[in-house]
Amino acid sequence: MTEILKRKTDHIDLVLKQRLELAAQASPWDEVQLTHNALPEQDLLRFDLSTEFLGKRLRLPFLISSMTGGPFKAEKINAHLAEAAQEIGIAMGVGSQRIALLSAGSSGLTNHLRGWAPDIPLYANLGAAQLRDDFSLAEIQRAVDMIAADALIIHLNCLQELMQEDGDTDWRGLLAAIETVCACLDVPVIAKEVGMGISAGTAKRLVNAGVSAIDVAGKGGTNFIEVEAGRTADPRLRALGEIFKDWGIATPDAVKAIRAELPHIPLIASGGIRHGLDAAKAIKLGANVIAQAGPVL
């Protein structure tokens, strides 16, 4: 458990460092072009950007994406994020609640979080790798209940797990586990990658299993392969990280492909969204909501 706590703390520090490096890199969003409208017939300061997502109203189509659920200092981070989301009227996803369920520190992931954000959609979060063996359905429901969540995010991070010395590398039977959770939970389930992207084929399998929304979390933003490679002393894992540092589906490509395959699925675009223009491009490609993690942190 101590190692998990340390890993989560390392993640925060390494993600913040990586943000500075990403700012100097080219982005796949630069390849997406929007057509200028010289005669918009709109009051440019009075746009209504509100939307409905999974039955809840948002003042902006924006989600503070899942980031930190482990170290004790994350309690303050989660509190500030929740207060900001409440003020703006946007959704918030918490980081993994694995440690909170195992009672090694809640990281602020209790009903206090709902107190800071009484009116916005809050999304609970667990890893797919833990659904099959680690937690019962009652414990998964408890993750939802402990923050009075409106949905559960299940994060898919197989390559990140492979990069960890103690990672979960047996991913057999997890689609069936996801299907069971979707059937038994009393809130919608969102499937989310962590920076490698979700293909249209995988998205279709997830939707057929009962998933209510997809967060593509594509390549272009926070790179957890580099994060894990940066914290390991194992030369084999460092070498593996170098090989796979550019692996994944770019977010624009994932959004386009999934929207073409699944015209009606609620779709979140995350992964390398830098500013409002990138967000507009994502929505033009078919996303309903955009999300940021590292830039918000």
N, C-alpha and C positions, 0 to 999 in steps of 0.2 A: 504493500500500500504506500509506503514511503517513496518508493521508486515512481509510482504513478503520480503522486503529488509533485515530486521534483520535475517529472516530465512536463506536467501542465504548466509549471512555473517557467521552465525553459521555453515552452511554446510561446508564451506571452513576449518574453524578451527577444526571441529570435524573429518573431513576426514583426515586431516594431523595427528591428534592424533591417529586415528585408524590405519594408516599405520604402526606405530611402533608396535602395538599389533599384526597385521596380520603377520609381519615378523617372529614371534615366533610360529606361528600355522602351523599345517600340511596342505598340499594343495592337492586337488583332482588331480592335475597334476602329483603328485608323483606316482599315481597309473597307469599312462599311460607309457608304456615302448616302447622304440624304439630299433630296432635291430642294433647292431654295424656292420659297414661295414669295414672290415680290409683292403680291397683293393678298395678304392673309385675311382681310375683313374681320379682324379680331381686335379687341382691346388688349394690347400686349402685356398689360399689367393685371389683367383680370381673368386669367385662365382658371377654370375649375379642374384641378387635377385629382379630385377625389375619386375613389373607386371602391368596388366591393370585391373582397377576396375571401373565399371559404365562408361566405355568409356574414362577414364582418365588414363594416365600413372603415375605410382608411382615408385620411385627408390627403395623403400622397401615396402613390403606388410604390411604397418603399418599406423594406424590411431590414432592421439591424440584424445581420446574420449571426448565426451561432459562433461563439468565440471561446469563452472561457467558463469552465465549470469545475475546475479542480482546486487550485491553490487558494489558501485562505485570503490572500490579498485580492482575490477576484470578487469578494463580497462587495467591496467598495466600487469596483468597476461595474458590476451588474446593477448596483443601486443607481449609479449615475446614468447608465444606459437606459434603465427603465424610466427614470425621471425625464430624461430627454425625449424618449419615445412618447411618453404620455403628453408632454408639452406640445409636441409636433403633431401627434395624432397618427403615428405609424406603428407597424407591427415590430415585435422583437422576438428573436429566437435565442434561447439560452444555450450555453455550452453543454457538453456531455454531463449528465446527472449520475453517471456511474459511481463516482466517489460519494455523492450525496446519498445514494441508495445504500452504499456500503458503510455509511456512518463514519466517514473519516473527515468530516467537515462539509457543511452544506454549501459553502461559497455563496451564501445569500440566496440559495435556491430553496426558499420556503415561501409560505404565504405572505411574508413581509414584502416579497417582490411584487405581488399583486397589489399590496397596499401602496407601493410607489407608482404603480401603473394600473389604476382601477378600471380604465375604460378601453384600453387598447387590446388587440389580439396578442397573447403570449403563447409561445410555442415551446413545449418541453422537448427534450433531446436525449436519445440513447443511440449507441452504436449498433449496427446490424449484427456485428460479431458477438454481441452479448445476448441477443434475443433467444438463441437456441438453447444455451446451456446455463447462462449465468443468472437470469432473472425469470421468475414466474410471471404469469399474466397479472397476478395481484400486485407484484412489485412494479411492473411496467405501468399499471394503472396508478400506483402510488407516485411515480415520477410525474404523471400528469396532475394528480391531485395536489402535490406539495406546492405547486405554484399556481393552482387553479387555471391550468393551461387550456387554450382553445383548440390546440392540435398537438400532435406528437411528430417531431422530426426524427426520422431514422437515418443516420448518416452512414454512407457507404464509403469505406476508406481502406479497401483491401491492400492497395499498394503502400499506403502509409503504415499499415500494420506490418507488412513485410519488411519495412525499413526499421522496425523497432526490435531490439534484442529480445524482448519478451512479448512481441506482438502476437495477435490472434491470426494464425495462418490457415486454419481449417474453415473454409467458407462453404462447405457442403451443407445443404439443407436450409440455407438461410432464406431463400425465396418462400419456402413453405412456412417458415417461422414468421416472416413478414405477413403472409396471407392470414395466418392465425391471429396475429395482433390486429390486423385491419378488421377482421370479422368480430373480434371480441371487445375492442376498445370502444369507449363511448364518445370519442372525438375523432376528427379526420386525421389521417396519417400523411405526412409529407416525406417523400424520399429525396435525399440530398447527397450529392458527392462532396468532396472536400478539396477540389481543385483539379481533378483529372477529367471532369465532365461525364455526362451520361449520354449514351447513344440513343437513337430512336428505337432500336430493337430492345435495349434494356428498359427504356421507359415504357414500352408497350407491355413487357413482361410484368413490370411493377404495377401498372394500371390494371392489368388483368388479375393481379393478385389482390386488388382492392385499394391500392394507394390512391389518395384523393388529389394530390398535387405533386409536381416535380420541381425541384430546385437543381438546375443543371450544374451549378458550381464548377464551371469549366476552367480550362487552362488560361492563364493570363493574369491571375491575381496572386494571392498568397500561395506559395509552393511548399506543401508539406513534405515533399521529397527532399528538398533542400534543407528544410527545417530539421527533419530527422537526421539527415546526413551531417548537419552542423553540430548536433549534440551527441553523436555517437563517437566512441573511441575505437570501434571495431573497423579495421581497415577494409574488410569485405563489404560492410554496409556503406562505408564512404565511397567505395568504388561503384557499388550498385547505384548509389545516389547520383554519381556523376553520369552513369549510363542513362538513367531515367529522368534526369532533371528537366528535360524538355518534353516529357511524355504527356499525352492527354489530348482531349478534344477542346479546341478553342471555344470559348463561350458563344460567340456569334454563330459558329457552325452547329453547335449543339442546339441552340434555340431554333434555328431554321429547320433543322432535321426533325426535331420532336414536334414542332408545330405542324409540319407537313404530314407527319404520320398520325398525330393525335390532335385534330383541329380544336377540340373542346376542352382538353385537360387544362386546369389552372397551372400556369407555368411561371416559375421564378427564374430570372436571369441573374446569376452572380458569377464572379470570377473576372477581375480586372476592370470592373466599372469604376471609372475615375471621377466622373463629373456628370452634370445633367445632360450633356450632349451624348455621351455614351448611353445614358439611361434612355434617352429618346430613341436612339438607334435600336436598343434592345426591344423596346416596346413596338417599334415599327416592324421588327423581325418576327414578332409574335408573342413576346413575354407579356404577362399581365402585371407583374410586379418585378422590381429590381431589388437587389440586396447588396449590401457592403458589409465587410467584416473588418479587415485590416485598416482601411482608411478611417473608419469610425473609431477604432481603438487608439 
